[in-house]
Amino acid sequence: MLAFDVVEQGRGRRHRGAEVSVLRKIAGHRMRISIIIPCWKDQESATSCAAVLAASPHCHEIIIADATPDVGAWTCPHATVLRCNPPGRGSQLRQGAEVASGDLLLFNHADTQLTPAHLAAIAETLTPKVPGGAFMKDLAYHHPRLAWARGIVLRYTRSRGILYGDQSVFVWREAYDAIGGIRPLPLMEDVDFSDRLRRFAKPGKPLLILDPPLRTSMRRFHALGYLRNRLQNLIFIWIYRLRLASPETLYKWYYASK
């Protein structure tokens, strides 16, 4: 069995959490991955994503956490559609996680091209001693001029980089619960969760950053341009971390610029 160190927020002192039986739970049977897909006016992409992932033997269930307004009830042959309220990616992911029953939770954007090969990589690599991780982005696809920097980006991401939502973050259920889950923030929910997951990981046991590399829709970058989009994201992250504005205010600014 495995014991995790938990940092008690606000008091700055460590205490030993209750032992969790991850090893016992996964011994003798295939890893059960619950895939949670937030959806906002993108039912077609979410349905296509679910159809691809359902073919994996490691896929325990797929939950589409949908907050699209005025669409009524709809179904997906390969997933459970969970109607969420209020809308907001953090809230939707949290609601999806609350009903998930797998050993491992994986959060995947509807426009991110996750495949059974990615699930197999998790099953073959992740151990109970590591609370979770994410996938490397396909730099050669997203930013061809930066393909040469893949090794640098990989080392940085493994050691201290933010695990962004479009990297298909995965985490053991026990670790997710121990750090309080994804907070229902309207923006920066991935930055907040990544920071807490890194603090939770034991020294010398970094989070996993796996291949195959992930590809995500380039719609945002085509609309704004890569440099503008990247600069805007970095500015928002530092405003959030310096507590110069709330996630609610950042949400209004972010979508006002779209």
C-alpha positions, 0 to 999 in steps of 0.5 A: 500500500502507498501513503501520500504526504499531504500539505495542509493548506494555510497552516504550512505543515505536513501531515501523513495522509491515510494509506490508500490501497491503489496497489491492491485495487489495480492488482489482478485486473486491467486499469480502469480509466474514467475519461471526462470530457467537458463540452460547450457547444461542441457535441460533434467533437465530444461524440467523435472523441468518445467513439475513438476512446471507447475502443480501448480496453483500458477505457472504463467509462466516458463522461461528457460533462455538457453545459451547452445551453438550450440543447435539451437532452441528447445522448452519445452511444459511447458515453454518459452525457451529464448535464452540468450547471453552472457552466464553466470548465472547472465546474463541469470537470468537477461534476464529471469527476464526482460521478466517475467510478474508475481507478484513474481520472483523465480530463480531456478536451473535446478537440484534443485528439486522444487515442487508445494509444495514449491510454495504453501508454498510461497503463504501461507506465504509471505506477501507484507511486506517482499521483498522475501526469499529462501528455506532451504536446506535439510541437512539430504539429502546433509550432513547426518552428519550435520542433527543435526545442522539444527536449527542452520543453519536455525537461521543463514540463517534467520538472516544473511546467504547468500541466494545461487542460489540453494536455489530457491530465490524468490522476489517480482517484485517491490523489484527486480526492486527497488534494480536493479535486478540480475547483469550480473556477471559471478560468485557471482551473488547470493552473490551480489543479496543476500547482496542487498536484505538483505539491502533492507529488513526492520529492524525487517522483516527478509527475509523468509526461508521456508520449505519444504527443497530443494534437489539439485543434488550432482554431484559437491560434488561427483566430488570434495568432500564436504569439498573441494567444501565447502572450495573453495566456502568460499574462493571465497566468501571472495576474492569477498567481499574483492575485491581481484579479479573481478567476471570475474577472479573468474569465470576463477579460478572456472571453471579451477578447475573443 
